[in-house]
């Protein structure tokens, strides 16, 4: 008995909530996840080496951590006036574009 392999073709679109969205396939040699300083440098290096490169990020690259970093280590100390850990948490969460793990923050 011979085994016959059949390849299923990928759908050309997917329907979500009654609306069809086209599917586009892309092929890359390198996919860099994250557009902070290291991610952009890795993508640049791969591209300069002649590799077809994609860099994906969950936020616009100018909002990635390296650019958006608000500076160093922060703590709620109350040594310069009234302070509260909740203000510190709010500043940290806001600085992360509300994408940070708030349980960890």
The first five atom37 places (N, CA, C, CB, O) and aatype in JSON, in Angstrom:
{
  "aatype": [20, 20, 20, 20, 20, 20, 20, 20, 20, 20, 20, 20, 20, 20, 20, 20, 20, 20, 20, 20, 20, 20, 20, 20, 20, 20, 20, 20, 20, 20, 20, 20, 20, 20, 20, 20, 20, 20, 20, 20, 20, 20, 20, 20, 20, 20, 20, 20, 20, 20, 20, 20, 20, 20, 20, 20, 20, 20, 20, 20, 20, 20, 20, 20, 20, 20, 20, 20, 20, 20, 20, 20, 20, 20, 20, 20, 20, 20, 20, 20, 20, 20, 20, 20, 20, 20, 20, 20, 20, 20, 20, 20, 20, 20, 20, 20, 20, 20, 20, 20, 20, 20, 20, 20, 20],
  "atom_mask": [
    [1, 1, 1, 1, 1],
    [1, 1, 1, 1, 1],
    [1, 1, 1, 1, 1],
    [1, 1, 1, 1, 1],
    [1, 1, 1, 1, 1],
    [1, 1, 1, 1, 1],
    [1, 1, 1, 1, 1],
    [1, 1, 1, 1, 1],
    [1, 1, 1, 1, 1],
    [1, 1, 1, 1, 1],
    [1, 1, 1, 1, 1],
    [1, 1, 1, 1, 1],
    [1, 1, 1, 1, 1],
    [1, 1, 1, 1, 1],
    [1, 1, 1, 1, 1],
    [1, 1, 1, 1, 1],
    [1, 1, 1, 1, 1],
    [1, 1, 1, 1, 1],
    [1, 1, 1, 1, 1],
    [1, 1, 1, 1, 1],
    [1, 1, 1, 1, 1],
    [1, 1, 1, 1, 1],
    [1, 1, 1, 1, 1],
    [1, 1, 1, 1, 1],
    [1, 1, 1, 1, 1],
    [1, 1, 1, 1, 1],
    [1, 1, 1, 1, 1],
    [1, 1, 1, 1, 1],
    [1, 1, 1, 1, 1],
    [1, 1, 1, 1, 1],
    [1, 1, 1, 1, 1],
    [1, 1, 1, 1, 1],
    [1, 1, 1, 1, 1],
    [1, 1, 1, 1, 1],
    [1, 1, 1, 1, 1],
    [1, 1, 1, 1, 1],
    [1, 1, 1, 1, 1],
    [1, 1, 1, 1, 1],
    [1, 1, 1, 1, 1],
    [1, 1, 1, 1, 1],
    [1, 1, 1, 1, 1],
    [1, 1, 1, 1, 1],
    [1, 1, 1, 1, 1],
    [1, 1, 1, 1, 1],
    [1, 1, 1, 1, 1],
    [1, 1, 1, 1, 1],
    [1, 1, 1, 1, 1],
    [1, 1, 1, 1, 1],
    [1, 1, 1, 1, 1],
    [1, 1, 1, 1, 1],
    [1, 1, 1, 1, 1],
    [1, 1, 1, 1, 1],
    [1, 1, 1, 1, 1],
    [1, 1, 1, 1, 1],
    [1, 1, 1, 1, 1],
    [1, 1, 1, 1, 1],
    [1, 1, 1, 1, 1],
    [1, 1, 1, 1, 1],
    [1, 1, 1, 1, 1],
    [1, 1, 1, 1, 1],
    [1, 1, 1, 1, 1],
    [1, 1, 1, 1, 1],
    [1, 1, 1, 1, 1],
    [1, 1, 1, 1, 1],
    [1, 1, 1, 1, 1],
    [1, 1, 1, 1, 1],
    [1, 1, 1, 1, 1],
    [1, 1, 1, 1, 1],
    [1, 1, 1, 1, 1],
    [1, 1, 1, 1, 1],
    [1, 1, 1, 1, 1],
    [1, 1, 1, 1, 1],
    [1, 1, 1, 1, 1],
    [1, 1, 1, 1, 1],
    [1, 1, 1, 1, 1],
    [1, 1, 1, 1, 1],
    [1, 1, 1, 1, 1],
    [1, 1, 1, 1, 1],
    [1, 1, 1, 1, 1],
    [1, 1, 1, 1, 1],
    [1, 1, 1, 1, 1],
    [1, 1, 1, 1, 1],
    [1, 1, 1, 1, 1],
    [1, 1, 1, 1, 1],
    [1, 1, 1, 1, 1],
    [1, 1, 1, 1, 1],
    [1, 1, 1, 1, 1],
    [1, 1, 1, 1, 1],
    [1, 1, 1, 1, 1],
    [1, 1, 1, 1, 1],
    [1, 1, 1, 1, 1],
    [1, 1, 1, 1, 1],
    [1, 1, 1, 1, 1],
    [1, 1, 1, 1, 1],
    [1, 1, 1, 1, 1],
    [1, 1, 1, 1, 1],
    [1, 1, 1, 1, 1],
    [1, 1, 1, 1, 1],
    [1, 1, 1, 1, 1],
    [1, 1, 1, 1, 1],
    [1, 1, 1, 1, 1],
    [1, 1, 1, 1, 1],
    [1, 1, 1, 1, 1],
    [1, 1, 1, 1, 1],
    [1, 1, 1, 1, 1]
  ],
  "atom_positions": [
    [[0.84, -1.16, 0.0], [0.0, 0.0, 0.0], [0.9, 1.24, 0.0], [-0.96, -0.01, 1.21], [1.82, 1.33, 0.81]],
    [[0.63, 2.17, -0.88], [1.41, 3.4, -0.99], [0.8, 4.48, -0.1], [1.48, 3.87, -2.46], [-0.42, 4.57, 0.04]],
    [[1.67, 5.27, 0.47], [1.22, 6.4, 1.28], [1.26, 7.64, 0.41], [2.12, 6.58, 2.56], [2.28, 7.97, -0.18]],
    [[0.16, 8.31, 0.34], [0.07, 9.52, -0.46], [-0.02, 10.71, 0.48], [-1.15, 9.47, -1.43], [-0.92, 10.79, 1.32]],
    [[0.92, 11.63, 0.32], [0.89, 12.84, 1.13], [0.19, 13.94, 0.35], [2.33, 13.28, 1.54], [0.48, 14.18, -0.82]],
    [[-0.71, 14.6, 1.01], [-1.37, 15.74, 0.38], [-1.11, 16.97, 1.23], [-2.9, 15.5, 0.21], [-1.2, 16.93, 2.46]],
    [[-0.79, 18.03, 0.58], [-0.56, 19.29, 1.29], [-1.85, 20.1, 1.26], [0.62, 20.09, 0.66], [-2.44, 20.33, 0.21]],
    [[-2.26, 20.53, 2.43], [-3.42, 21.4, 2.51], [-2.99, 22.82, 2.19], [-4.09, 21.32, 3.9], [-1.95, 23.28, 2.66]],
    [[-3.78, 23.48, 1.41], [-3.49, 24.88, 1.1], [-4.02, 25.76, 2.22], [-4.1, 25.29, -0.27], [-5.1, 25.54, 2.75]],
    [[-3.23, 26.75, 2.56], [-3.65, 27.69, 3.6], [-4.82, 28.52, 3.07], [-2.46, 28.62, 4.02], [-4.89, 28.83, 1.88]],
    [[-5.73, 28.89, 3.95], [-6.85, 29.72, 3.51], [-6.35, 31.1, 3.08], [-7.91, 29.86, 4.63], [-5.35, 31.6, 3.59]],
    [[-7.06, 31.7, 2.15], [-6.69, 33.02, 1.66], [-7.24, 34.14, 2.54], [-7.17, 33.21, 0.23], [-6.82, 35.29, 2.43]],
    [[-8.18, 33.78, 3.4], [-8.72, 34.77, 4.33], [-9.3, 34.04, 5.54], [-9.81, 35.66, 3.65], [-9.53, 32.83, 5.5]],
    [[-9.51, 34.79, 6.59], [-10.13, 34.25, 7.8], [-11.29, 35.18, 8.15], [-9.09, 34.14, 8.99], [-11.2, 36.39, 7.98]],
    [[-12.37, 34.59, 8.63], [-13.54, 35.38, 8.99], [-13.63, 35.5, 10.51], [-14.84, 34.75, 8.42], [-13.65, 34.5, 11.22]],
    [[-13.67, 36.73, 10.98], [-13.79, 37.01, 12.41], [-14.97, 37.96, 12.58], [-12.47, 37.63, 13.0], [-15.02, 39.03, 11.98]],
    [[-15.91, 37.54, 13.41], [-17.11, 38.34, 13.69], [-17.81, 38.76, 12.41], [-16.74, 39.58, 14.51], [-18.28, 39.89, 12.27]],
    [[-17.87, 37.83, 11.46], [-18.59, 38.09, 10.23], [-17.85, 38.92, 9.2], [-19.84, 38.75, 10.55], [-18.42, 39.25, 8.16]],
    [[-16.6, 39.26, 9.47], [-15.83, 40.08, 8.54], [-14.62, 39.3, 8.05], [-15.4, 41.41, 9.2], [-13.89, 38.72, 8.86]],
    [[-14.39, 39.27, 6.75], [-13.27, 38.53, 6.17], [-12.0, 39.38, 6.17], [-13.61, 38.07, 4.74], [-12.03, 40.54, 5.76]],
    [[-10.91, 38.8, 6.64], [-9.61, 39.47, 6.65], [-8.65, 38.66, 5.79], [-9.06, 39.62, 8.11], [-8.52, 37.45, 5.99]],
    [[-7.98, 39.3, 4.82], [-7.06, 38.55, 3.96], [-5.83, 38.08, 4.74], [-6.63, 39.4, 2.77], [-5.38, 38.74, 5.67]],
    [[-5.31, 36.93, 4.35], [-4.08, 36.4, 4.94], [-2.97, 36.59, 3.92], [-4.24, 34.88, 5.34], [-3.11, 36.22, 2.76]],
    [[-1.87, 37.17, 4.35], [-0.72, 37.37, 3.5], [0.46, 36.62, 4.08], [-0.39, 38.88, 3.34], [0.8, 36.8, 5.25]],
    [[1.08, 35.78, 3.29], [2.25, 35.03, 3.74], [3.51, 35.82, 3.46], [2.31, 33.65, 3.05], [3.64, 36.47, 2.43]],
    [[4.45, 35.76, 4.4], [5.75, 36.39, 4.24], [6.82, 35.37, 4.57], [5.88, 37.66, 5.14], [6.6, 34.49, 5.41]],
    [[7.96, 35.47, 3.94], [9.08, 34.57, 4.21], [10.3, 35.41, 4.53], [9.36, 33.63, 3.0], [10.64, 36.33, 3.78]],
    [[10.97, 35.1, 5.64], [12.16, 35.83, 6.07], [13.25, 34.85, 6.47], [11.82, 36.78, 7.25], [12.97, 33.72, 6.86]],
    [[14.48, 35.31, 6.38], [15.61, 34.53, 6.89], [15.72, 34.71, 8.4], [16.93, 34.96, 6.21], [16.07, 33.77, 9.12]],
    [[15.42, 35.92, 8.88], [15.55, 36.25, 10.29], [14.32, 37.03, 10.73], [16.85, 37.07, 10.56], [13.88, 37.95, 10.03]],
    [[13.76, 36.66, 11.87], [12.67, 37.43, 12.48], [13.15, 37.85, 13.87], [11.32, 36.6, 12.57], [13.42, 37.01, 14.72]],
    [[13.26, 39.16, 14.08], [13.69, 39.7, 15.37], [12.43, 40.15, 16.12], [14.7, 40.9, 15.19], [11.62, 40.89, 15.58]],
    [[12.29, 39.68, 17.35], [11.13, 40.05, 18.17], [11.57, 41.1, 19.17], [10.53, 38.8, 18.89], [12.38, 40.84, 20.05]],
    [[11.02, 42.31, 19.03], [11.36, 43.41, 19.92], [12.15, 44.48, 19.18], [12.16, 42.91, 21.11], [13.1, 44.18, 18.46]],
    [[11.74, 45.72, 19.36], [12.39, 46.83, 18.67], [13.06, 47.79, 19.63], [11.38, 47.58, 17.82], [13.13, 48.99, 19.37]],
    [[13.54, 47.27, 20.76], [14.38, 48.07, 21.64], [15.75, 48.21, 20.99], [14.48, 47.43, 23.07], [15.93, 47.83, 19.84]],
    [[16.7, 48.73, 21.72], [18.04, 48.93, 21.17], [18.66, 47.65, 20.64], [18.93, 49.52, 22.22], [19.2, 47.64, 19.54]],
    [[18.59, 46.58, 21.41], [19.19, 45.31, 20.99], [18.47, 44.72, 19.79], [19.17, 44.31, 22.14], [19.11, 44.22, 18.86]],
    [[17.14, 44.77, 19.8], [16.38, 44.22, 18.68], [16.65, 44.95, 17.39], [14.91, 44.26, 18.99], [16.85, 44.33, 16.34]],
    [[16.67, 46.29, 17.44], [16.94, 47.06, 16.23], [18.36, 46.83, 15.73], [16.71, 48.55, 16.47], [18.6, 46.77, 14.53]],
    [[19.31, 46.7, 16.67], [20.7, 46.44, 16.26], [20.83, 45.07, 15.62], [21.65, 46.55, 17.47], [21.54, 44.9, 14.63]],
    [[20.13, 44.08, 16.17], [20.15, 42.73, 15.6], [19.54, 42.73, 14.2], [19.4, 41.74, 16.51], [20.06, 42.1, 13.28]],
    [[18.43, 43.44, 14.03], [17.77, 43.52, 12.73], [18.66, 44.23, 11.71], [16.42, 44.24, 12.84], [18.76, 43.8, 10.56]],
    [[19.31, 45.31, 12.13], [20.21, 46.03, 11.24], [21.38, 45.15, 10.82], [20.74, 47.3, 11.93], [21.73, 45.1, 9.64]],
    [[21.97, 44.45, 11.78], [23.1, 43.57, 11.47], [22.72, 42.45, 10.51], [23.67, 42.98, 12.74], [23.47, 42.14, 9.59]],
    [[21.55, 41.84, 10.73], [21.1, 40.77, 9.85], [20.84, 41.3, 8.44], [19.83, 40.11, 10.41], [21.19, 40.66, 7.46]],
    [[20.23, 42.47, 8.36], [19.96, 43.08, 7.07], [21.25, 43.44, 6.34], [19.1, 44.33, 7.25], [21.38, 43.2, 5.13]],
    [[22.21, 44.0, 7.06], [23.5, 44.34, 6.45], [24.26, 43.11, 5.99], [24.35, 45.14, 7.43], [25.1, 43.19, 5.09]],
    [[23.98, 41.96, 6.61], [24.61, 40.71, 6.21], [23.92, 40.09, 4.99], [24.61, 39.71, 7.37], [24.3, 39.01, 4.54]],
    [[22.91, 40.78, 4.47], [22.24, 40.32, 3.27], [21.06, 39.39, 3.52], [23.21, 39.63, 2.41], [20.55, 38.77, 2.58]],
    [[20.63, 39.27, 4.76], [19.51, 38.4, 5.09], [18.19, 39.17, 5.01], [19.69, 37.79, 6.49], [18.12, 40.34, 5.39]],
    [[17.16, 38.5, 4.53], [15.84, 39.11, 4.5], [15.33, 39.11, 5.94], [14.85, 38.33, 3.52], [15.15, 38.05, 6.54]],
    [[15.1, 40.3, 6.48], [14.88, 40.47, 7.92], [13.55, 41.15, 8.22], [16.02, 41.27, 8.53], [13.14, 42.09, 7.53]],
    [[12.89, 40.67, 9.27], [11.68, 41.31, 9.79], [11.91, 41.61, 11.26], [10.41, 40.41, 9.59], [12.52, 40.82, 11.98]],
    [[11.41, 42.76, 11.7], [11.48, 43.13, 13.11], [10.05, 43.4, 13.56], [12.42, 44.39, 13.35], [9.39, 44.3, 13.04]],
    [[9.57, 42.6, 14.52], [8.2, 42.77, 14.99], [8.21, 43.23, 16.44], [7.4, 41.46, 14.84], [9.07, 42.84, 17.23]],
    [[7.24, 44.06, 16.78], [7.15, 44.6, 18.13], [5.7, 44.86, 18.47], [7.99, 45.89, 18.26], [4.88, 45.08, 17.57]],
    [[5.36, 44.84, 19.75], [3.97, 45.07, 20.14], [3.62, 46.55, 20.21], [3.69, 44.42, 21.47], [2.44, 46.91, 20.29]],
    [[4.62, 47.42, 20.18], [4.37, 48.86, 20.18], [5.18, 49.48, 19.05], [4.74, 49.51, 21.55], [6.1, 48.86, 18.52]],
    [[4.84, 50.71, 18.67], [5.6, 51.43, 17.65], [7.05, 51.52, 18.11], [4.99, 52.85, 17.39], [7.3, 51.77, 19.29]],
    [[8.04, 51.33, 17.22], [9.45, 51.3, 17.64], [9.91, 52.48, 18.5], [10.31, 51.22, 16.45], [10.77, 52.3, 19.36]],
    [[9.37, 53.66, 18.28], [9.79, 54.79, 19.11], [9.21, 54.73, 20.51], [9.4, 56.09, 18.45], [9.54, 55.57, 21.34]],
    [[8.35, 53.75, 20.8], [7.83, 53.55, 22.15], [8.42, 52.3, 22.8], [6.31, 53.44, 22.12], [8.05, 51.94, 23.92]],
    [[9.33, 51.63, 22.1], [9.98, 50.46, 22.69], [10.83, 50.88, 23.87], [10.84, 49.71, 21.64], [11.11, 52.07, 24.04]],
    [[11.23, 49.93, 24.68], [11.81, 50.24, 25.98], [13.0, 51.2, 25.92], [12.24, 48.98, 26.64], [13.05, 52.16, 26.69]],
    [[13.95, 50.97, 25.03], [15.15, 51.8, 25.02], [14.82, 53.28, 24.83], [16.1, 51.34, 23.92], [15.4, 54.14, 25.48]],
    [[13.88, 53.56, 23.95], [13.51, 54.95, 23.67], [12.6, 55.5, 24.77], [12.81, 55.07, 22.31], [12.73, 56.66, 25.16]],
    [[11.69, 54.67, 25.25], [10.68, 55.13, 26.2], [11.16, 55.09, 27.65], [9.45, 54.3, 26.07], [10.45, 55.57, 28.54]],
    [[12.34, 54.53, 27.9], [12.81, 54.4, 29.28], [12.81, 55.77, 29.95], [14.23, 53.77, 29.33], [13.29, 56.75, 29.38]],
    [[12.29, 55.81, 31.14], [12.17, 57.08, 31.82], [13.29, 57.29, 32.82], [10.84, 57.18, 32.52], [13.23, 58.19, 33.66]],
    [[14.3, 56.48, 32.72], [15.51, 56.74, 33.48], [15.72, 55.9, 34.72], [15.52, 58.12, 33.87], [14.97, 56.02, 35.69]],
    [[16.72, 55.07, 34.69], [17.27, 54.39, 35.86], [16.32, 53.6, 36.73], [17.89, 55.35, 36.67], [15.31, 53.07, 36.27]],
    [[16.67, 53.54, 37.99], [15.9, 52.81, 38.98], [15.04, 53.81, 39.74], [16.83, 52.01, 39.96], [15.51, 54.88, 40.12]],
    [[13.78, 53.47, 39.94], [12.88, 54.37, 40.64], [12.32, 53.67, 41.87], [11.74, 54.84, 39.71], [12.16, 52.45, 41.88]],
    [[12.03, 54.44, 42.88], [11.44, 53.9, 44.1], [10.63, 54.99, 44.78], [12.54, 53.36, 45.06], [10.89, 56.18, 44.61]],
    [[9.66, 54.58, 45.54], [8.85, 55.5, 46.32], [9.48, 55.62, 47.7], [7.35, 55.01, 46.42], [9.3, 54.75, 48.55]],
    [[10.24, 56.71, 47.92], [11.01, 56.85, 49.16], [10.44, 57.87, 50.14], [12.4, 57.23, 48.82], [10.66, 57.75, 51.35]],
    [[9.73, 58.85, 49.65], [9.19, 59.93, 50.48], [10.28, 60.75, 51.16], [8.26, 59.35, 51.53], [10.04, 61.36, 52.19]],
    [[11.48, 60.76, 50.57], [12.57, 61.55, 51.16], [12.6, 62.98, 50.65], [13.9, 60.88, 50.88], [13.36, 63.8, 51.17]],
    [[11.79, 63.3, 49.65], [11.76, 64.65, 49.09], [10.38, 65.27, 49.27], [12.15, 64.63, 47.6], [10.09, 66.33, 48.7]],
    [[9.54, 64.65, 50.03], [8.16, 65.11, 50.22], [7.24, 63.91, 50.25], [7.75, 66.09, 49.09], [7.67, 62.76, 50.23]],
    [[5.96, 64.2, 50.31], [4.98, 63.12, 50.37], [5.08, 62.23, 49.13], [3.55, 63.68, 50.5], [5.24, 62.72, 48.02]],
    [[4.99, 60.95, 49.34], [5.06, 59.99, 48.25], [4.21, 58.78, 48.62], [6.53, 59.58, 47.94], [3.83, 58.62, 49.78]],
    [[3.93, 57.96, 47.66], [3.1, 56.79, 47.91], [3.45, 55.73, 46.87], [1.57, 57.15, 47.85], [3.71, 56.07, 45.71]],
    [[3.47, 54.48, 47.26], [3.81, 53.42, 46.33], [2.83, 53.36, 45.17], [3.85, 52.08, 47.05], [3.2, 52.92, 44.08]],
    [[1.59, 53.79, 45.37], [0.6, 53.75, 44.29], [0.93, 54.76, 43.2], [-0.81, 54.02, 44.85], [0.68, 54.49, 42.03]],
    [[1.5, 55.92, 43.56], [1.93, 56.89, 42.55], [3.07, 56.3, 41.74], [2.36, 58.23, 43.21], [3.12, 56.42, 40.51]],
    [[3.98, 55.66, 42.44], [5.11, 55.02, 41.77], [4.61, 53.94, 40.8], [6.09, 54.39, 42.81], [5.07, 53.85, 39.66]],
    [[3.67, 53.13, 41.26], [3.12, 52.07, 40.4], [2.43, 52.68, 39.18], [2.13, 51.18, 41.18], [2.64, 52.21, 38.06]],
    [[1.63, 53.71, 39.38], [0.93, 54.37, 38.28], [1.94, 54.89, 37.26], [0.05, 55.52, 38.8], [1.77, 54.67, 36.06]],
    [[2.99, 55.57, 37.71], [4.01, 56.09, 36.79], [4.68, 54.96, 36.01], [5.07, 56.88, 37.57], [4.95, 55.1, 34.82]],
    [[4.95, 53.84, 36.68], [5.6, 52.71, 36.02], [4.68, 52.08, 34.98], [6.02, 51.66, 37.06], [5.11, 51.79, 33.87]],
    [[3.43, 51.86, 35.34], [2.46, 51.25, 34.42], [2.22, 52.18, 33.23], [1.13, 50.95, 35.14], [2.19, 51.72, 32.08]],
    [[2.05, 53.47, 33.48], [1.83, 54.45, 32.41], [3.04, 54.5, 31.49], [1.54, 55.84, 32.99], [2.89, 54.56, 30.27]],
    [[4.25, 54.49, 32.06], [5.47, 54.52, 31.26], [5.61, 53.3, 30.37], [6.66, 54.63, 32.16], [6.31, 53.36, 29.35]],
    [[4.97, 52.2, 30.75], [5.01, 50.97, 29.95], [3.84, 50.89, 28.97], [5.01, 49.75, 30.86], [3.55, 49.83, 28.43]],
    [[3.16, 52.02, 28.75], [2.0, 52.07, 27.85], [0.92, 51.08, 28.24], [2.44, 51.81, 26.42], [0.2, 50.56, 27.38]],
    [[0.8, 50.8, 29.53], [-0.21, 49.9, 30.08], [-0.02, 48.47, 29.58], [-1.61, 50.39, 29.73], [-0.95, 47.67, 29.66]],
    [[1.17, 48.13, 29.06], [1.44, 46.79, 28.54], [2.19, 45.92, 29.54], [2.22, 46.88, 27.26], [2.31, 44.71, 29.33]],
    [[2.71, 46.51, 30.62], [3.46, 45.75, 31.61], [2.55, 44.86, 32.45], [4.23, 46.69, 32.51], [1.35, 45.11, 32.57]],
    [[3.13, 43.83, 33.02], [2.4, 42.93, 33.91], [2.17, 43.65, 35.23], [3.17, 41.57, 34.12], [3.1, 43.76, 36.04]],
    [[0.97, 44.14, 35.46], [0.69, 44.95, 36.64], [0.83, 44.17, 37.93], [-0.69, 45.54, 36.55], [1.11, 44.76, 38.98]],
    [[0.65, 42.86, 37.89], [0.88, 42.06, 39.1], [2.36, 42.04, 39.45], [0.36, 40.62, 38.9], [2.72, 42.02, 40.63]],
    [[3.23, 42.05, 38.44], [4.67, 42.05, 38.69], [5.17, 43.44, 39.07], [5.42, 41.54, 37.45], [6.09, 43.57, 39.87]],
    [[4.55, 44.47, 38.5], [4.96, 45.84, 38.78], [4.61, 46.18, 40.21], [4.31, 46.84, 37.81], [4.87, 47.29, 40.66]]
  ]
}
